[in-house]
Amino acid sequence: MRFEIVERDFVIRTLALLEQYDKYIVPNVGNAQQFEVTLLLNSLLGLIILPVEHCKRIQKVEFPKIFNDDEILISKLGSEWGLSRLKIERFRLRSGLVEPHSISLRQLIVMFRHCMAHGRFSDGSGLNRPEGMSVRYQSVENDPLDSLIFEVNLVNRYGATEFLASMPVEGLRFFAEQIARSFIRDFSLD
């Protein structure tokens, strides 16, 4: 089948795969063989990375319209974004620490994009702080849902960036889906 517009269709098809997972896999496959986290991490290519890269390279704008500036604070977003149980432990840009109440959607999506695009997956058993960027599976204390721990420790010519956050898998899915839907709405056929 030929894509009408490759980037938009890739995002639409990735969302459809997640819906098919819910419809066919969840009710028919045992929990041990469902691999929801693996599917979601694979899907992030289409739900987070592709929209950002498309906007930067094709449309010559840095981000999809919904998070193109620092005016949209994550603390002001509704529950449909899945961020209510996001726990940010450390967020430092070259300009200094970023306080949780002042983190913008753009800043957060950049960190998630970095984690996904440059990630090293691990099981969280390593005791040393990873160099570069990593994503690891880990249960959050007192949280019945498994979470992913996102960690970015990046030092480059622009300065140091640090980001350490945890989020339940369900929240990450809502977050990724909202970004994808925003991208589809903003996608120009011109």
Secondary structure, 3 states (H helix, E strand, C coil): CCCCCHHHHHHHHHHHHHHHHHHHHHHHCCHHHCCHHHHHHHHHHHHHHHHHHHHHHCCCCCCCHHHCCCCCEHHHCCHHHCCCCCEEEEEEECCEECCHHHCEHHHHHHHHHHHHHCCCEECCCCCCCCCEEEEEEEECCCCCCEEEEEEEEEEECCEEEEEEEEEEHHHHHHHHHHHHHHHHHHCCCC
